[in-house]
């Protein structure tokens, strides 16, 4: 799961500034292409987690 944690952390670290601006001003100067790429990356990561789960840890 560390692999997926790193991917999610990278995705969120790239959106911190946008989220802060959206919260304060209510808009962001974001082109549709960049938004589509982010959505695609998020969905791809989601699908990878769902369809390729990490092996269970043995105690």
C-alpha positions as CSV (number, residue, x, y, z in Angstrom):
1,X,0.0,0.0,0.0
2,X,3.0,2.3,0.4
3,X,3.1,2.6,-3.4
4,X,-0.5,3.9,-3.6
5,X,0.1,6.2,-0.6
6,X,3.0,7.8,-2.5
7,X,0.9,8.3,-5.7
8,X,-2.0,9.9,-3.8
9,X,0.4,12.2,-1.9
10,X,1.9,13.3,-5.1
11,X,-1.5,14.0,-6.6
12,X,-2.6,16.0,-3.6
13,X,0.6,18.0,-3.3
14,X,0.2,19.1,-6.9
15,X,-3.3,20.4,-6.1
16,X,-2.7,22.3,-2.8
17,X,-2.3,25.7,-4.4
18,X,-5.4,25.3,-6.6
19,X,-7.5,24.1,-3.7
20,X,-6.4,27.0,-1.5
21,X,-7.2,29.5,-4.2
22,X,-10.5,27.9,-5.0
23,X,-11.4,28.0,-1.3
24,X,-10.5,31.7,-0.9
25,X,-11.6,33.2,-4.3
26,X,-14.1,30.7,-5.6
27,X,-12.3,30.1,-8.9
28,X,-9.0,29.0,-10.3
29,X,-7.2,29.8,-13.6
30,X,-7.3,26.3,-14.8
31,X,-7.4,25.2,-18.4
32,X,-9.7,22.3,-19.2
33,X,-6.8,20.2,-20.5
34,X,-5.0,20.2,-17.2
35,X,-8.3,19.4,-15.4
36,X,-8.9,16.5,-17.7
37,X,-5.4,15.2,-17.1
38,X,-5.9,15.4,-13.4
39,X,-9.2,13.6,-13.5
40,X,-7.8,10.9,-15.8
41,X,-4.8,10.4,-13.4
42,X,-7.2,10.2,-10.4
43,X,-9.5,7.6,-12.2
44,X,-6.5,5.6,-13.4
45,X,-5.1,5.4,-9.9
46,X,-8.5,4.5,-8.5
47,X,-8.9,1.7,-11.1
48,X,-5.4,0.4,-10.4
49,X,-6.2,0.2,-6.6
50,X,-9.5,-1.5,-7.2
51,X,-8.4,-4.0,-9.8
52,X,-4.8,-4.7,-8.6
53,X,-5.1,-4.8,-4.8
54,X,-1.9,-5.2,-2.8
55,X,-1.2,-8.7,-1.5
56,X,-2.3,-9.4,2.0
57,X,0.3,-9.1,4.7
58,X,1.2,-12.2,6.6
59,X,1.6,-11.9,10.4
